[in-house]
């Protein structure tokens, strides 16, 4: 179904034994092993007896004898042979199977249950699957089989199969292919596309929730920074002066200049900023600013953007000149408490790469959002990604087979 969706119009899954979806799944794992062990020790008959009793399929009183025919004898022989293979090779993997319901929910699948098998193992498993697929199970005459009602069963099956399933198919992503790709690649890529669609929805939902944040705290001070004024002459610049007319949002990126004390990557090798390593600029922040330099002309049509660093203003401007940055607005926070107030500096004085957004409402300026994800614990092997949604570099790596390099980091220059 997942690998060849275009070849399936609708799938009717009649009481699929997806016991791993049940709350008491561990009990059924043990039961499956008991049936398999019985088969290995005693054969098909005792193993099926164990299964029928535990699954609620025990027929109780003996059924009246049925006159056999050569065709029936031949069929029973084939079934016996099939059961040997089934119990010996398929039984345990079947019990361990967990369907990918997030993937299957986009396909036209009808989960069917027997009208007379309620409470039995396969019926319960089918209902659990239907619940995870977001549908009500469809009742079929009989029990786990057709229970002596083949005509009624066939009629219900015909009804389901002749239903127009086109709307369900239209909800699936359009079919795309590239030259030379295999069916295996296309199936895997379609599954990934479903995840990408989910990610897009999640990204939009997070952005919407961010926009709906209640008003943040009022900025405690109209911070006074040092910046380049007219003709490049250093001048004092207040936080309130960073808002241009008609643009009420301000994003401030905290540039780690000086860098983290433990950062041993090479610093500038020449020029005014060839400083002792601990006093130099952070290479990762520099890479981030290389990227923002290209975006600021476009972003400034709607939002104000500034870069703040703790280093003295002459050093900041000298490094910006050496780097070729012409559009970004640089400010020094050496003489104010902006950095520690907005989590861009630790209690020990180490700088941190925070991104903070402020909102002007009349004469009041409030904090709107900060990249607190930087401080949130990460799972094993994860990057902080606190500004990951706006950083092309690492996102570009994510699109490659190699992924994000684990033994590489940004440098001020590459030989």
Secondary structure, DSSP 8 states (H G I E B T S, - for coil): --S-GGG-S-EEEES---GGGSTTHHHHHHHHHHHHHHHHHH-HHHHHHHHHHHTT----S--------HHHHHHHHHHHHHHHHIIIIIHHHHHH----HHHHTTS-EEEEEETT-TTSHHHHHHHHHHHHTT---EEESSSSS-TT-HHHHHHHHHHHHTS--HHHHHTS------TT--HHHHHHHHHHHHHHHHHHHHHHHHHHHHHT-----B-SS--EEEEE-GGG-EEEEEGGGG--TT--EEEEEEE-BS--TT--S----SSTT---GGGSB-HHHHHHHHHHHHHHHHHTTTSEEEEEESS-HHHHHHHHHHHT--SS-EEE-TTSSHHHHTTSB-TT--B---EEEEEEETTEEEEEEE-GGGGS---TT----TTGGG-HHHHHHHTSSS-S-SS----S---
